[in-house]
Amino acid sequence: MATPLRFPKIFILLTFFLTASASGVYAESELLDLIYKADQAYTQNEYKEAEKLYTKAVELDSGNYRTLKALAELKMRFGKWEKANELIEKVLAMPVARGKNVLIFEKGSTEGQEGEIVDETVITPPQGRNNMRNYLEGKSRDPIPHYRLFFKKSGKVFLVPKSEVTLKFQGVPQRDYFLVKDMELKVKRILLAKDDSKKKDEMVAIKGGCFIMGNDLGHVDERPAHEVCIKDFKMDKYEVSQKAFIDVMGTNPSQRINGKLPVDSVTWFEADAYCKEQGKRLPTEAEWEYAAHAGTKTRYATGDKFTGKDGNFCDSTCTLNIAHPTETDGYAFTAPVGSFPANPFGLHDMSGNVAEWTNDYMIENYYQLRVKDNPPGPPAGETKVVRGGAWNTDLYTVQPSSRVSFVRDFRNEAIGFRCVSDK
């Protein structure tokens, strides 16, 4: 089509769902009519009817992200969480578009024009005339089946009846993509909470001994390196998983929901409460570092080098400016607990994946006291120490000696924990 469709140019007002396809072009009146009727039913709170109509529309066009999203919302409303999750995953698998760019197809034509959605559905004014010309005139408050479209070639905006065109989105707009991501969080949390399988945390018995704590070549808070002796204790073999956390605490603060992933975005208070509920406690810094070194005297428990085969850190797929240019660990974010080899003590993910809360307050010069036997850490402070580095930290931070601290109510998608026991 050489020129834009000839419709009256007028401003219109946005309301609800868009008749657009992400996978193919549908000029069939049946599909357009179905979606329009489904939109009407939804806005009038006739949810059962809307569900039936959107289901039929999805059967005709399974690549229409808007109808998938609308149907997923209805499935959530009716508590059909598994089906909602399926629909959400289909939307999130689609490419993300910027803005509301579309191809505009005239009825019966296979040649599309590049354009942009300005508004999706017209409604009549609430009362009288409107000097801003944002409405079509009329007595009814029902939506009017028109689009307001910007045609890029002509640089003009036209009011276009929905019955005359089909729109093809070039991906899912970012705003809608993130709305669906929020839906995914809610649905996956509920599905995980409904999982009634139980699994007891495995613990590893750690034989006490002496080691050199700290690093004379490290940051100032890691110096001086000094001898510390630790008594026997037990430590969780894995970082606490989301499934384990929700079984005990009944909640899941994590940002990437999967029962096998470590719980993340957990505060120190929540980690401390979880451990106490299990008859355990958070490790001291000294216990944690002793367990992370696992009897080795090298930079890492794996030796003086740490690779993508050893643990999960900010590798070449990481989008941060600290990304390692050549190493790849196979995970863009967190990995399921135990995905990497255990250290010589039999503990997994002591370096990387999620950083782990300890019980100690952070005092930068605490090591200068050279407390030798089972150092309990400072008696007070403003922040608590986090150890081990994470999927979004560099290779320095995943060293056993590296120290970082945060206030106790801090949440971050790269912080989790594991517990220890004296028994």
C-alpha positions in Angstrom: 0.0 0.0 0.0 1.6 3.2 -1.1 -0.4 5.6 1.0 -2.0 5.4 4.5 -5.6 4.3 4.8 -8.0 7.1 4.4 -9.9 7.6 7.6 -10.9 10.7 9.5 -8.0 12.1 11.6 -9.2 12.6 15.2 -7.8 12.1 18.7 -9.1 9.1 20.7 -8.7 7.7 24.3 -6.9 4.5 25.4 -8.8 1.8 27.2 -8.1 -1.9 27.3 -6.9 -4.8 25.0 -5.4 -4.7 21.6 -6.3 -6.8 18.6 -2.8 -7.6 17.5 -0.8 -10.7 16.6 2.8 -11.4 17.4 3.1 -14.5 15.2 0.9 -13.9 12.2 -1.6 -11.7 10.4 -5.3 -12.4 11.0 -7.9 -10.4 8.9 -10.6 -12.9 9.7 -13.6 -11.1 11.1 -14.2 -14.0 13.5 -11.0 -13.4 15.4 -11.5 -9.6 15.5 -15.0 -10.1 16.7 -14.0 -12.6 19.4 -11.4 -10.3 20.9 -13.7 -7.3 20.8 -16.4 -9.2 22.6 -13.9 -10.6 25.1 -12.7 -7.1 25.8 -16.3 -5.9 26.3 -17.0 -8.8 28.7 -13.8 -8.2 30.7 -14.5 -4.5 31.1 -18.1 -5.3 32.2 -16.8 -7.8 34.8 -18.3 -10.7 33.0 -15.2 -12.8 33.6 -16.5 -16.3 32.8 -17.7 -15.1 29.4 -14.4 -13.2 28.8 -12.5 -16.4 29.7 -14.5 -18.4 27.2 -14.0 -15.8 24.4 -10.3 -15.3 25.0 -9.7 -19.0 25.0 -11.3 -19.2 21.6 -9.2 -16.3 20.4 -6.0 -17.9 21.7 -6.9 -21.1 19.8 -7.2 -19.1 16.6 -4.0 -17.1 17.2 -1.7 -18.5 19.9 0.9 -15.7 19.2 -1.3 -12.8 20.3 0.5 -11.7 23.5 -2.4 -9.4 24.6 -5.0 -12.2 24.5 -2.5 -14.5 26.2 -2.0 -11.9 28.9 -5.7 -11.3 29.3 -6.5 -15.0 29.6 -3.6 -15.5 32.1 -5.1 -12.7 34.3 -8.5 -14.5 34.2 -6.9 -17.9 35.0 -5.2 -16.2 38.0 -8.6 -14.7 39.1 -10.1 -18.2 39.1 -7.2 -19.8 40.9 -6.1 -21.8 37.8 -2.4 -21.2 38.6 -0.9 -24.0 36.4 -2.7 -22.8 33.3 -1.9 -19.2 34.1 1.8 -20.1 34.3 1.7 -21.8 30.9 0.2 -18.7 29.3 2.6 -16.4 31.1 5.6 -18.4 29.9 4.4 -18.2 26.3 4.3 -14.4 26.5 7.8 -14.2 28.2 9.2 -16.4 25.5 8.4 -13.7 22.9 10.8 -11.0 21.8 10.6 -7.7 23.6 9.8 -4.7 21.5 10.4 -1.0 22.2 7.5 1.3 22.1 4.3 0.2 20.3 5.6 -0.3 16.9 3.4 -2.4 14.6 2.8 -3.4 11.0 -0.6 -2.2 9.8 -2.4 -4.6 7.4 -5.5 -3.4 5.6 -8.3 -6.0 5.4 -7.6 -8.5 2.7 -4.0 -7.2 2.1 -0.7 -8.9 2.9 1.4 -5.7 2.6 1.9 -4.0 5.8 2.7 -0.4 6.6 5.0 0.6 9.5 3.2 2.4 12.2 2.8 3.0 15.9 -0.2 2.5 18.3 -1.2 5.9 19.8 -4.4 4.7 21.5 -6.1 1.4 21.3 -9.9 1.9 21.8 -12.0 5.0 21.6 -14.7 5.8 24.2 -17.3 8.5 24.2 -17.0 11.5 26.5 -18.3 11.3 30.1 -20.4 14.4 29.4 -20.9 17.0 26.7 -18.3 18.1 24.3 -14.6 18.1 25.0 -12.5 20.9 23.5 -9.4 18.8 23.7 -10.9 16.5 21.0 -9.9 13.4 22.9 -13.1 11.6 22.2 -15.6 10.6 19.6 -19.0 12.1 20.1 -21.8 9.8 21.2 -24.3 9.1 23.9 -23.1 5.6 24.9 -20.2 5.0 27.3 -19.4 1.8 25.5 -16.0 1.5 23.8 -15.9 2.3 20.1 -13.9 -0.2 17.9 -11.3 2.1 16.5 -7.5 2.6 16.8 -5.6 5.8 16.7 -2.6 5.0 14.6 0.5 6.9 13.6 1.7 6.0 10.0 5.4 6.5 9.8 5.7 7.0 6.1 3.2 9.9 6.0 4.0 11.2 9.5 0.2 11.4 10.2 -2.2 10.1 12.7 -5.5 8.5 11.6 -8.6 7.1 13.3 -9.0 3.6 12.0 -11.9 1.2 12.5 -10.7 -2.1 14.0 -12.8 -4.0 11.5 -10.7 -2.7 8.6 -7.2 -3.5 9.8 -5.1 -6.1 11.6 -2.0 -5.1 13.6 1.1 -7.1 14.0 3.3 -6.3 17.0 7.1 -6.6 16.5 7.5 -8.2 19.9 6.1 -7.5 23.4 6.3 -3.9 24.5 8.6 -3.5 27.5 5.9 -2.1 29.8 3.7 -5.2 29.1 6.6 -7.5 29.4 7.4 -6.3 32.9 3.8 -6.4 33.9 3.7 -10.1 32.8 7.0 -10.6 34.8 5.2 -9.4 37.9 2.4 -11.8 37.2 4.9 -14.6 36.9 6.4 -13.9 40.3 3.0 -14.1 41.9 2.0 -17.3 40.1 5.3 -19.1 40.7 5.3 -18.2 44.4 1.8 -19.7 44.7 2.7 -22.8 42.8 5.8 -23.3 44.9 3.7 -22.8 48.1 1.3 -25.5 46.9 4.2 -28.0 46.4 3.8 -30.3 49.5 6.9 -32.4 48.9 9.3 -32.2 51.9 13.1 -32.4 52.0 15.2 -32.1 55.1 18.3 -29.9 54.9 21.4 -32.0 54.6 24.3 -31.1 57.0 28.0 -31.9 56.8 30.0 -32.5 60.0 33.0 -30.2 60.0 36.0 -31.3 62.0 37.5 -28.4 63.9 41.1 -27.2 63.5 43.3 -24.2 62.9 43.8 -22.1 59.8 45.0 -18.7 58.6 42.1 -16.3 58.5 42.3 -13.2 56.3 44.5 -12.1 53.5 47.6 -9.8 53.8 47.3 -9.0 50.1 43.6 -8.3 50.3 41.5 -5.3 51.3 42.2 -3.5 54.5 39.4 -5.3 56.3 41.0 -8.7 55.5 44.2 -7.7 57.2 46.2 -8.9 59.0 46.1 -12.6 58.2 46.2 -14.4 61.5 45.7 -17.9 63.0 42.3 -18.9 64.1 41.2 -22.2 65.7 37.6 -23.5 65.3 35.8 -26.2 67.2 33.7 -29.0 65.6 30.4 -27.9 64.1 27.9 -28.9 61.4 27.1 -26.8 58.3 24.3 -27.0 55.7 25.6 -28.9 52.7 23.8 -26.5 50.4 22.6 -22.9 50.4 19.0 -22.8 51.7 16.7 -23.4 48.8 13.4 -21.6 48.1 11.5 -24.8 48.7 13.1 -25.3 52.1 12.6 -21.6 53.1 8.9 -21.6 52.2 8.3 -24.9 54.0 9.6 -23.3 57.2 8.7 -19.6 56.9 5.6 -19.8 54.7 6.9 -17.0 52.5 9.4 -16.6 49.6 11.0 -13.2 49.0 13.0 -14.4 46.0 13.0 -12.6 42.6 13.5 -15.7 40.4 11.1 -18.3 41.6 12.1 -22.0 41.5 12.1 -24.4 44.4 15.6 -25.7 43.6 17.2 -22.2 43.4 18.7 -20.7 46.6 16.4 -18.3 48.4 17.4 -14.8 47.6 16.4 -11.2 48.6 16.3 -12.5 52.2 17.1 -10.1 55.1 19.5 -11.0 57.9 16.5 -11.1 60.3 14.7 -13.7 58.1 17.8 -15.8 57.7 18.4 -15.7 61.5 14.8 -16.6 62.1 14.9 -19.5 59.7 18.0 -21.0 61.3 16.6 -20.7 64.8 13.3 -22.3 63.7 15.4 -25.3 62.6 17.3 -25.4 65.9 20.3 -24.0 64.2 22.1 -20.6 63.9 23.9 -18.5 61.3 27.7 -19.2 61.1 30.3 -16.9 62.6 32.7 -15.3 60.0 35.5 -17.6 61.3 33.4 -20.7 60.9 32.3 -19.7 57.4 35.8 -18.9 56.2 37.2 -22.1 57.7 34.5 -24.1 55.9 35.1 -22.2 52.6 38.8 -22.9 52.7 38.1 -26.5 53.5 41.7 -27.3 54.6 43.3 -25.6 51.5 45.9 -22.8 51.7 45.3 -21.5 48.2 43.4 -18.4 47.0 40.3 -20.5 46.5 39.4 -24.0 47.7 39.8 -25.0 44.0 43.4 -23.7 43.9 44.7 -20.3 42.8 42.3 -20.1 39.9 38.5 -20.1 39.8 36.7 -20.9 36.6 33.2 -21.3 35.2 33.3 -25.0 36.1 33.9 -24.2 39.8 31.1 -21.8 40.6 28.6 -19.2 39.6 29.9 -15.6 39.3 29.6 -12.6 36.9 30.8 -14.5 33.8 30.9 -13.5 30.1 27.0 -13.6 30.0 26.7 -11.1 32.9 25.5 -7.7 31.8 27.5 -5.8 34.5 30.8 -4.0 33.8 32.7 -6.4 36.1 31.8 -9.4 33.8 34.7 -11.8 33.1 35.3 -11.6 29.3 36.1 -15.3 28.7 34.7 -17.5 31.5 31.2 -19.0 31.3 29.5 -20.8 34.1 26.3 -21.7 32.4 23.9 -19.5 34.4 22.9 -15.9 33.8 21.6 -15.6 37.4 21.3 -18.1 40.3 21.9 -21.8 39.7 20.0 -24.6 41.5 21.7 -25.4 44.7 24.5 -28.0 44.3 25.0 -27.4 40.6 28.7 -27.1 41.0 31.3 -29.5 42.6 31.6 -29.6 46.4 34.7 -28.3 48.1 37.0 -30.8 50.0 34.7 -30.6 53.1 31.7 -31.6 50.9 30.0 -28.2 50.9 28.5 -26.7 47.7 28.5 -23.1 46.4 30.7 -21.7 49.2 32.0 -19.4 46.4 29.4 -17.8 44.2 25.7 -18.3 43.4 24.4 -16.2 46.3 26.4 -14.4 48.9 25.6 -15.7 52.5 24.7 -13.8 55.7 26.8 -14.6 58.7 26.1 -13.8 62.4 29.0 -11.3 62.8 28.8 -7.5 62.8 31.3 -5.8 60.5 34.1 -3.9 62.2 36.8 -3.1 59.6 39.8 -3.4 62.0 38.4 -6.4 64.0 41.2 -8.7 62.7 43.8 -6.5 64.5 42.6 -8.0 67.7 43.8 -11.4 66.5 41.2 -13.4 68.4 42.4 -17.0 68.1 39.9 -19.4 69.5 36.4 -19.5 68.0 36.2 -15.7 67.5 32.5 -14.6 68.1 32.9 -11.4 66.1 32.3 -7.8 67.5 29.6 -7.4 70.1 27.8 -4.7 68.2 27.8 -2.8 64.9 25.7 -1.3 62.2 26.0 -3.9 59.5 26.3 -7.7 59.3 28.9 -9.5 57.2 28.1 -11.3 54.0 30.5 -13.9 52.6 31.2 -15.9 49.4 30.3 -13.6 46.5 27.4 -14.3 44.1 26.3 -14.7 40.5 26.7 -10.9 40.0 30.1 -10.4 41.7 33.7 -10.6 40.4 36.3 -13.3 41.0 37.9 -11.3 43.9 34.7 -11.3 45.8 34.1 -15.1 45.6 37.4 -15.7 47.5 36.9 -17.1 51.0 38.7 -14.2 52.6 36.6 -11.4 51.0 34.3 -9.5 53.4 31.2 -7.4 52.5 28.5 -6.1 54.8 25.0 -4.7 54.7 22.4 -3.4 57.2 20.3 -6.3 58.6 17.1 -5.4 56.7 18.8 -5.1 53.3 17.3 -7.2 50.5 19.2 -8.1 47.3 18.6 -10.7 44.7 22.2 -12.0 45.2 22.0 -12.6 48.9 21.0 -15.9 50.6 22.4 -18.0 53.5 23.0 -21.4 55.0 22.9 -22.5 58.7 25.2 -24.2 61.1 24.7 -26.3 64.3 26.8 -27.2 67.3 25.2 -30.6 67.6 
